[in-house]
Amino acid sequence: MLHDPAAVRAAFEEAATTFLSTVRAIGPEMWDRIGALGDWNVRELTAHTMRAFITIEGYLGAEPTTDRVLADAAEYYNTVLADPDAHRGVFSRARQAGRQLFDPIGEAEATVGRVVALVAATADDEPLNTFAGQITLAEYLATRVVELGVHTLDLQRATGQPLWIHPATSTVVLGVLSELSSHITLILALTGRAALPSGFNALA
């Protein structure tokens, strides 16, 4: 389903602001802490979350690597998650990026400021050539809102901060995740008629 570009842009800007405020609240003793993150520490998760911005820069103006055209955010996720090695690759890149993140707060501020300005100056229908296929900026931004929203909550959980993301952000996150899930399963769970299946994960 195509998303409203204005709503996605607002969600992205709010997600960027919340991510930065979360990172700024992380104490120096917390960066190597592991908690609520599986095998990732806080530094690695921060580096991974920053890729939500960095990939926008990289994909804008990049040459196509495939002739596949992705209709929307859900098709992007379905294509990426069809690769059985997708999660392993994400973990490996996070580990590497974490080792190179020497000034997490300063680098996050610089990256977010640069990319938010770039997005503001780019048209909604500008094509991005991702490794999974070509997609418009507006639809790719919807996937970045999901990554920012979910991982900002991860960072907050790992560092003992209050859990909060902006309603504009959560609306887009929930919208995309519901598109990747069985609507019947969600309706039954949200109305207390059935529990979610064991291990349920829309991004698995």
Backbone torsions as a table, in degrees:
resi	resn	phi	psi	omega
1	MET	NA	131.2	177.3
2	LEU	-72.3	142.7	-176.8
3	HIS	-103.1	154.2	178.5
4	ASP	-68.6	116.3	-175.5
5	PRO	-57.7	-39.7	-179.2
6	ALA	-63.7	-41.3	179.3
7	ALA	-66.6	-39.7	179.5
8	VAL	-66.1	-42.4	178.4
9	ARG	-61.6	-44.7	178.7
10	ALA	-61.5	-42.2	179.6
11	ALA	-64.0	-39.9	179.9
12	PHE	-65.1	-45.5	-179.8
13	GLU	-63.4	-41.8	178.4
14	GLU	-67.7	-39.1	178.6
15	ALA	-63.4	-38.9	178.2
16	ALA	-63.6	-43.6	179.7
17	THR	-63.0	-44.2	-179.3
18	THR	-67.8	-39.5	176.8
19	PHE	-58.9	-46.5	-179.0
20	LEU	-63.8	-43.3	-179.8
21	SER	-64.4	-34.3	177.3
22	THR	-67.1	-45.1	-179.6
23	VAL	-64.6	-40.2	-179.5
24	ARG	-64.5	-23.4	-178.6
25	ALA	-88.4	-0.2	-179.3
26	ILE	-82.9	123.2	-179.6
27	GLY	-74.9	156.7	-176.7
28	PRO	-60.7	-25.4	-179.4
29	GLU	-81.8	-3.9	-173.3
30	MET	-97.8	-12.5	-169.3
31	TRP	-64.3	-29.9	-179.8
32	ASP	-98.4	9.3	-179.9
33	ARG	-73.7	139.4	173.0
34	ILE	-110.1	126.3	179.7
35	GLY	-176.5	129.4	-178.5
36	ALA	62.1	18.5	-173.8
37	LEU	-130.1	8.8	-174.4
38	GLY	69.6	-124.3	-178.6
39	ASP	-90.8	-3.9	-177.4
40	TRP	-83.9	142.4	169.8
41	ASN	-94.9	176.0	-173.5
42	VAL	-64.6	-39.1	179.0
43	ARG	-62.2	-44.7	-179.2
44	GLU	-65.4	-40.6	179.3
45	LEU	-66.9	-37.5	176.5
46	THR	-62.7	-44.8	178.7
47	ALA	-62.1	-41.9	178.3
48	HIS	-63.6	-43.0	-179.0
49	THR	-64.5	-34.3	177.8
50	MET	-63.8	-22.2	177.0
51	ARG	-65.9	-19.2	174.3
52	ALA	-59.9	-28.5	176.5
53	PHE	-91.0	-44.9	-173.2
54	ILE	-62.6	-37.5	-179.3
55	THR	-66.5	-29.6	176.9
56	ILE	-61.2	-46.8	177.0
57	GLU	-58.9	-45.7	-175.7
58	GLY	-67.8	-36.9	-175.3
59	TYR	-83.2	-24.6	176.3
60	LEU	-69.3	120.8	178.8
61	GLY	83.4	-1.5	178.7
62	ALA	-73.0	154.3	176.6
63	GLU	-76.8	143.4	178.6
64	PRO	-61.1	140.8	174.1
65	THR	-107.7	-7.4	178.3
66	THR	-152.6	157.6	178.8
67	ASP	-90.8	7.2	179.7
68	ARG	-71.9	135.4	175.0
69	VAL	-113.8	124.8	-177.1
70	LEU	-96.4	128.2	-174.4
71	ALA	-72.0	-37.7	-173.0
72	ASP	-158.9	-177.5	-177.8
73	ALA	-61.6	-40.0	-179.1
74	ALA	-63.2	-41.9	179.1
75	GLU	-66.1	-34.9	175.9
76	TYR	-59.5	-50.9	-178.9
77	TYR	-63.8	-42.5	179.9
78	ASN	-62.0	-36.2	178.7
79	THR	-70.1	-46.2	-179.0
80	VAL	-64.5	-45.3	-175.3
81	LEU	-74.3	-11.5	176.1
82	ALA	-70.8	-17.6	178.1
83	ASP	-79.9	117.7	-177.1
84	PRO	-63.2	-18.9	-179.4
85	ASP	-98.3	9.5	-174.0
86	ALA	-59.1	-49.2	-176.2
87	HIS	-68.8	-34.8	178.5
88	ARG	-64.4	-40.2	179.1
89	GLY	-66.2	-39.1	178.2
90	VAL	-61.5	-45.6	-178.9
91	PHE	-62.8	-43.2	-179.4
92	SER	-62.7	-43.8	179.6
93	ARG	-65.9	-36.7	178.8
94	ALA	-64.5	-42.0	178.6
95	ARG	-60.4	-45.7	-179.0
96	GLN	-65.7	-45.2	-179.4
97	ALA	-64.3	-37.2	179.1
98	GLY	-62.6	-38.0	179.1
99	ARG	-65.4	-23.9	-177.7
100	GLN	-98.5	1.9	-177.3
101	LEU	-96.3	90.9	-174.6
102	PHE	-88.8	-29.5	-179.8
103	ASP	-127.7	77.2	-171.6
104	PRO	-55.9	-44.2	-176.6
105	ILE	-69.6	-48.4	-179.5
106	GLY	-62.4	-42.9	-179.2
107	GLU	-69.5	-36.0	177.0
108	ALA	-64.7	-43.7	179.6
109	GLU	-61.6	-44.0	-179.1
110	ALA	-66.1	-44.2	-178.5
111	THR	-65.7	-47.0	-178.6
112	VAL	-63.1	-46.0	-179.9
113	GLY	-59.5	-43.8	-179.1
114	ARG	-64.8	-45.6	-174.2
115	VAL	-77.4	-36.2	176.3
116	VAL	-60.6	-40.0	177.0
117	ALA	-66.0	-39.6	178.6
118	LEU	-63.1	-44.6	179.4
119	VAL	-62.1	-42.3	-179.3
120	ALA	-61.7	-27.4	-177.2
121	ALA	-95.4	4.6	-175.1
122	THR	-114.7	139.8	-178.0
123	ALA	-69.2	152.0	-179.0
124	ASP	-58.8	-36.8	-174.8
125	ASP	-94.6	11.2	177.4
126	GLU	-63.1	129.1	-177.6
127	PRO	-78.0	137.9	172.2
128	LEU	-112.6	131.3	179.9
129	ASN	-97.7	89.9	179.3
130	THR	-83.3	169.4	178.0
131	PHE	-66.1	-21.7	-179.1
132	ALA	-89.6	-16.0	-178.4
133	GLY	145.6	175.3	-179.6
134	GLN	-84.3	139.4	-177.5
135	ILE	-148.8	150.6	178.7
136	THR	-71.3	157.3	178.4
137	LEU	-56.7	-44.9	-176.6
138	ALA	-59.3	-42.9	-178.9
139	GLU	-73.7	-35.7	176.7
140	TYR	-66.9	-37.6	177.1
141	LEU	-58.9	-35.6	178.0
142	ALA	-60.5	-37.6	177.6
143	THR	-70.1	-32.6	178.7
144	ARG	-70.7	-34.0	176.0
145	VAL	-62.8	-41.2	177.1
146	VAL	-60.0	-49.6	-178.6
147	GLU	-60.9	-44.9	-179.2
148	LEU	-65.7	-44.6	-179.0
149	GLY	-62.5	-49.1	-177.1
150	VAL	-66.1	-45.7	-175.4
151	HIS	-77.3	-25.5	172.2
152	THR	-64.8	-40.8	175.0
153	LEU	-63.0	-38.5	176.5
154	ASP	-59.4	-45.5	-179.4
155	LEU	-64.5	-41.5	178.3
156	GLN	-62.6	-42.8	178.7
157	ARG	-63.6	-41.9	-175.6
158	ALA	-70.3	-24.9	-175.3
159	THR	-113.0	12.2	173.9
160	GLY	72.0	24.2	178.8
161	GLN	-89.0	156.6	174.0
162	PRO	-59.2	140.5	-179.2
163	LEU	-83.3	119.4	-179.2
164	TRP	-161.7	133.0	165.0
165	ILE	-134.4	154.8	-175.4
166	HIS	-63.9	144.2	177.9
167	PRO	-54.7	-35.3	177.8
168	ALA	-62.5	-38.6	177.9
169	THR	-68.2	-48.5	-176.5
170	SER	-63.6	-31.6	178.9
171	THR	-63.2	-44.7	179.4
172	VAL	-69.8	-42.3	179.0
173	VAL	-58.0	-50.3	-178.9
174	LEU	-64.7	-36.1	179.7
175	GLY	-63.1	-47.2	-179.7
176	VAL	-66.5	-45.4	-178.5
177	LEU	-63.2	-34.6	178.8
178	SER	-68.4	-30.4	177.3
179	GLU	-68.9	-22.4	-179.8
180	LEU	-93.9	2.4	-174.2
181	SER	-123.6	164.0	172.7
182	SER	-70.5	120.5	-179.3
183	HIS	-64.8	-34.2	178.2
184	ILE	-63.2	-45.3	178.9
185	THR	-58.9	-43.5	-179.2
186	LEU	-67.3	-43.5	-179.6
187	ILE	-60.9	-45.3	-179.7
188	LEU	-64.2	-39.1	-179.2
189	ALA	-71.1	-42.8	-175.8
190	LEU	-71.3	-18.9	177.6
191	THR	-104.6	11.0	174.8
192	GLY	74.6	16.4	-177.7
193	ARG	-89.7	-20.4	178.3
194	ALA	-160.3	149.6	177.1
195	ALA	-80.5	155.0	173.3
196	LEU	-65.0	146.8	178.4
197	PRO	-57.0	148.8	178.1
198	SER	-56.5	130.7	178.8
199	GLY	76.0	14.3	-177.4
200	PHE	-56.6	133.3	179.6
201	ASN	-156.0	114.5	-179.0
202	ALA	-65.4	-21.8	-177.9
203	LEU	-106.2	16.9	-179.6
204	ALA	-75.1	NA	NA
